[in-house]
Amino acid sequence: MNTTPNRVEHQLTDKGYVPVYTTAVVEQPWASYSGSDHDVWATLFARQQQILVGRASDEFLRQQRAMGMNPDRIPKFDDLNRVLRATTGWELVGVEGLLPELTFFDHLAHRRFPVTWWIRKPEQLDYLSEPDLFHDLFGHVPLLMNPVFADYMQAYGRGGVKAHAIGADALVNLTRLYWYTVEFGLIKQADGLRIYGSGIVSSKGESIHCLESAAPNRIGFDLERIMRTRYRIDTYQKTYFVIDSYEQLMEATTPDFTPIYAKLAQQDSIPAGTVLDTDTVYNRGTGEGWLNDGDV
């Protein structure tokens, strides 16, 4: 009997990739990974490890080492969970693909991080339109070892459950916060700007682009500003937001967002590449290579 879970992937249509959602929680079928699967993990892991030296935040690299991740083989969720539970009380749960928003928020609110069980194919090394095992494990999980960031993620999940009940506009605002912090955030260290966002640390091209290209804006963290700012899902970001510390993220999620949602509902969204007079600007981007439409 075949007990391998489903591999739920986006479907390619004549209008591009269409998300397909699943709610199933599954056991990691570790014994079913092929030699090719382990090779993909090894290739991506070694490549990103080399690229991220001097680019990823010190805390990300330290916690990745503390978890015992290495390129030798795809990690077993059970092995990582022993370390993670003992450190911050989080645990990984296997999923078949992209989750509906409320399901995702509920997992985070209960200190469970969903990890896609399957890994991309060899021909998808450089780009995949959806999260896979490498993005989830390599990109997201190390910072769940940091107590402050771990608390931020749980607070975000609780806020997501609440926003879902408030309505679609509140969800849009909150999704932008996740996008510009958890997925594509930068942090200011004593030795310069560094990456902590999972969408960047798991991407060869964007790991270099976000710090070294003159094209994007790099702007100081501002909660309400971020929650108004549209973003890109099909190209590198036009703007990256820079936090001073993980404590700054946690403090930003402390207030009740309900009045913030009401305030933002009266304001226009901000295009992804716009710089405001009120911004703290680390780099005003040249805009080279930007598309004029397609902001989400």
Phi and psi in degrees as a GROMACS rama.xvg file:
@    title "Ramachandran Plot"
@    xaxis  label "Phi"
@    yaxis  label "Psi"
@TYPE xy
-83.316  115.824  ASN-2
-105.846  7.89046  THR-3
-65.0882  130.088  THR-4
-63.7521  169.055  PRO-5
-70.7598  151.202  ASN-6
-106.776  96.6584  ARG-7
-93.2169  110.796  VAL-8
-119.841  159.255  GLU-9
-58.7533  147.536  HIS-10
-101.258  132.217  GLN-11
-84.7043  123.38  LEU-12
-122.45  -179.934  THR-13
-69.5031  -8.02988  ASP-14
-106.969  13.7777  LYS-15
103.33  -166.132  GLY-16
-78.8099  134.237  TYR-17
-113.177  126.377  VAL-18
-62.8868  142.508  PRO-19
-122.027  130.361  VAL-20
-107.317  154.42  TYR-21
-146.186  149.527  THR-22
-113.876  -2.95945  THR-23
-66.4376  138.611  ALA-24
-103.436  129.709  VAL-25
-131.228  156.445  VAL-26
-72.5471  141.738  GLU-27
-67.7654  119.782  GLN-28
-84.4522  65.4344  PRO-29
-58.5193  -39.4031  TRP-30
-65.8377  -17.4679  ALA-31
-88.5567  -7.13284  SER-32
-66.0045  135.967  TYR-33
-85.896  169.349  SER-34
-58.3315  -36.9719  GLY-35
-64.1563  -39.7539  SER-36
-59.6842  -47.9175  ASP-37
-65.3849  -34.8612  HIS-38
-65.7095  -39.932  ASP-39
-61.7346  -46.2561  VAL-40
-57.3141  -47.9379  TRP-41
-61.6699  -43.4265  ALA-42
-63.8321  -48.6489  THR-43
-66.4197  -42.405  LEU-44
-61.5645  -50.2181  PHE-45
-63.425  -40.2795  ALA-46
-63.5163  -47.957  ARG-47
-69.2985  -36.1795  GLN-48
-57.4487  -40.1428  GLN-49
-70.3621  -43.9103  GLN-50
-68.2585  -34.2458  ILE-51
-81.213  -10.8206  LEU-52
-62.6643  122.311  VAL-53
80.0974  -0.103719  GLY-54
-120.671  -42.2148  ARG-55
-79.2324  155.908  ALA-56
-63.8301  148.256  SER-57
-56.6205  -39.1194  ASP-58
-66.6443  -40.6463  GLU-59
-59.0389  -49.4811  PHE-60
-65.9763  -38.3123  LEU-61
-65.1946  -44.4571  ARG-62
-72.9776  -29.9492  GLN-63
-63.5088  -41.9688  GLN-64
-64.2548  -41.381  ARG-65
-62.877  -29.3324  ALA-66
-75.9549  -18.7624  MET-67
85.2392  17.6825  GLY-68
-68.0572  140.467  MET-69
-150.903  168.407  ASN-70
-80.5416  -3.41697  PRO-71
-63.3708  -36.8254  ASP-72
-162.297  162.633  ARG-73
-61.5386  128.699  ILE-74
-64.7445  151.55  PRO-75
-88.4069  130.132  LYS-76
-55.6584  -38.9224  PHE-77
-61.0493  -39.4715  ASP-78
-65.9464  -44.5099  ASP-79
-66.5606  -37.484  LEU-80
-64.2477  -33.0414  ASN-81
-60.8648  -41.4877  ARG-82
-73.3942  -44.0322  VAL-83
-66.6166  -45.153  LEU-84
-61.4439  -40.8741  ARG-85
-69.7168  -25.3885  ALA-86
-91.1047  -50.1709  THR-87
-132.21  0.902799  THR-88
80.2274  7.82137  GLY-89
-87.1659  161.892  TRP-90
-145.499  153.344  GLU-91
-91.6169  140.271  LEU-92
-124.753  136.607  VAL-93
-76.3679  137.982  GLY-94
-133.758  164.445  VAL-95
-89.9948  -11.7811  GLU-96
168.658  -153.188  GLY-97
-66.6039  135.144  LEU-98
-99.5005  149.777  LEU-99
-60.2858  152.468  PRO-100
-55.4712  -49.7154  GLU-101
-64.0886  -37.7312  LEU-102
-62.3559  -43.7398  THR-103
-62.0422  -47.9755  PHE-104
-59.9573  -41.1527  PHE-105
-62.9307  -40.8828  ASP-106
-59.2952  -50.1508  HIS-107
-60.6172  -42.1359  LEU-108
-60.9206  -24.1309  ALA-109
-106.974  22.6095  HIS-110
56.7692  40.5455  ARG-111
-116.663  127.454  ARG-112
-107.502  119.954  PHE-113
-74.1342  128.774  PRO-114
-121.784  123.909  VAL-115
-62.0032  130.587  THR-116
-74.9958  -25.1741  TRP-117
-99.1073  155.229  TRP-118
-113.83  153.112  ILE-119
-59.6376  162.656  ARG-120
-82.3993  160.602  LYS-121
-56.1376  -33.7852  PRO-122
-76.8683  -3.1751  GLU-123
-108.647  18.7132  GLN-124
-54.1035  -41.6355  LEU-125
-91.3438  -17.9301  ASP-126
-159.475  136.258  TYR-127
-140.971  138.039  LEU-128
-80.8021  1.86461  SER-129
-148.434  162.773  GLU-130
-69.5763  138.813  PRO-131
-124.767  -172.277  ASP-132
-59.6277  -40.0231  LEU-133
-65.6688  -47.9003  PHE-134
-57.7877  -47.6049  HIS-135
-67.9013  -49.4139  ASP-136
-74.3778  -53.8428  LEU-137
-69.2049  -41.818  PHE-138
-82.4218  -45.2492  GLY-139
-92.5717  -40.1157  HIS-140
-71.0623  -37.7897  VAL-141
-53.2701  -41.8462  PRO-142
-74.809  -11.3174  LEU-143
-69.1378  -9.47699  LEU-144
-81.5442  -14.9678  MET-145
-86.712  120.886  ASN-146
-57.9461  -38.3417  PRO-147
-71.5694  -46.4386  VAL-148
-65.4094  -36.8585  PHE-149
-60.7509  -41.0121  ALA-150
-67.9207  -36.8725  ASP-151
-60.0542  -43.8288  TYR-152
-64.1772  -39.1875  MET-153
-67.5122  -41.7879  GLN-154
-61.8715  -37.8475  ALA-155
-62.8153  -43.6319  TYR-156
-60.4373  -44.4372  GLY-157
-62.5067  -41.2539  ARG-158
-64.1928  -34.1158  GLY-159
-66.0222  -41.5863  GLY-160
-60.1851  -42.1531  VAL-161
-67.4377  -44.5346  LYS-162
-62.9089  -36.6668  ALA-163
-59.8883  -36.1951  HIS-164
-75.3855  -28.1345  ALA-165
-73.1991  -46.2082  ILE-166
149.391  176.596  GLY-167
-63.5585  -39.7269  ALA-168
-64.8478  -40.379  ASP-169
-62.2528  -39.8008  ALA-170
-63.3182  -39.7843  LEU-171
-60.4434  -46.9716  VAL-172
-58.9256  -44.9836  ASN-173
-70.699  -35.7335  LEU-174
-61.5783  -38.1779  THR-175
-62.1619  -37.0452  ARG-176
-63.0327  -45.5914  LEU-177
-61.0348  -44.878  TYR-178
-58.9569  -47.385  TRP-179
-86.5657  -3.40523  TYR-180
-116.9  -72.6031  THR-181
-60.9024  -39.967  VAL-182
-89.4256  -42.3725  GLU-183
-133.317  35.0767  PHE-184
-87.2376  150.447  GLY-185
-116.151  155.465  LEU-186
-129.954  145.089  ILE-187
-91.2454  118.978  LYS-188
-107.351  171.102  GLN-189
-60.3419  -29.2342  ALA-190
-100.014  14.0846  ASP-191
126.158  -175.956  GLY-192
-75.9541  141.114  LEU-193
-137.064  164.203  ARG-194
-93.9537  137.306  ILE-195
-129.451  -15.1333  TYR-196
-68.0797  134.674  GLY-197
-67.7316  -32.2526  SER-198
-66.6444  -23.3128  GLY-199
-88.7058  -48.7695  ILE-200
-64.2748  -20.7525  VAL-201
-95.0572  5.39585  SER-202
-120.562  121.635  SER-203
-58.8416  -53.4042  LYS-204
-65.4103  -44.2325  GLY-205
-75.5694  -23.9975  GLU-206
-59.7582  -35.3533  SER-207
-84.774  -45.6571  ILE-208
-59.8066  -43.9502  HIS-209
-65.2465  -27.963  CYS-210
-102.964  -30.7623  LEU-211
-111.625  -16.3427  GLU-212
-79.4407  145.117  SER-213
-81.7548  -10.7648  ALA-214
-67.7009  -46.6961  ALA-215
-84.0172  156.514  PRO-216
-78.293  146.621  ASN-217
-126.994  115.794  ARG-218
-129.874  143.948  ILE-219
-63.9185  147.187  GLY-220
-59.6768  132.18  PHE-221
-149.058  111.357  ASP-222
-52.6425  -57.0489  LEU-223
-68.6978  -34.0133  GLU-224
-61.8878  -45.6892  ARG-225
-62.6538  -41.6449  ILE-226
-69.3607  -11.5895  MET-227
-99.1045  -9.32146  ARG-228
-94.8135  124.078  THR-229
-70.566  168.287  ARG-230
-145.253  177.789  TYR-231
-110.796  138.495  ARG-232
-113.876  -6.27173  ILE-233
-115.746  -5.91906  ASP-234
-143.326  176.682  THR-235
-59.6254  154.595  TYR-236
-68.187  147.449  GLN-237
-80.7869  -27.2027  LYS-238
-137.639  138.098  THR-239
-120.054  138.715  TYR-240
-104.372  139.743  PHE-241
-111.479  121.367  VAL-242
-92.3325  157.275  ILE-243
-85.6488  -29.7819  ASP-244
-165.765  164.609  SER-245
-69.7361  -27.9575  TYR-246
-60.444  -35.3662  GLU-247
-61.3242  -39.1788  GLN-248
-62.9403  -46.4447  LEU-249
-63.2894  -42.6342  MET-250
-64.3288  -33.4653  GLU-251
-68.1113  -25.8503  ALA-252
-93.5045  -0.467875  THR-253
-67.4434  -43.8834  THR-254
-66.8186  159.698  PRO-255
-70.5061  123.867  ASP-256
-79.2553  -10.1825  PHE-257
-54.5831  -50.2047  THR-258
-66.7801  -27.2793  PRO-259
-67.2136  -42.9535  ILE-260
-60.0999  -41.7941  TYR-261
-64.0242  -39.9096  ALA-262
-65.4262  -45.9203  LYS-263
-67.5009  -27.1134  LEU-264
-63.298  -20.8487  ALA-265
-93.3053  0.93472  GLN-266
-118.787  151.276  GLN-267
-73.8983  152.551  ASP-268
-71.3485  161.862  SER-269
-110.021  128.05  ILE-270
-55.7566  150.407  PRO-271
-57.5759  -32.7461  ALA-272
-98.4454  3.11933  GLY-273
-75.2708  138.988  THR-274
-110.414  128.994  VAL-275
-95.9539  156.525  LEU-276
-62.0358  -26.5427  ASP-277
-86.8159  -3.83074  THR-278
-72.6228  146.479  ASP-279
-87.5061  110.478  THR-280
-103.056  118.259  VAL-281
-87.726  -34.743  TYR-282
-152.84  124.731  ASN-283
-90.5861  113.625  ARG-284
-66.9171  150.958  GLY-285
-76.6794  -20.785  THR-286
78.3473  9.44194  GLY-287
-59.7811  128.911  GLU-288
82.2787  1.45273  GLY-289
-71.571  142.116  TRP-290
-87.3277  146.986  LEU-291
-84.5012  -13.0731  ASN-292
-131.561  174.579  ASP-293
101.543  1.5223  GLY-294
-61.8316  141.17  ASP-295
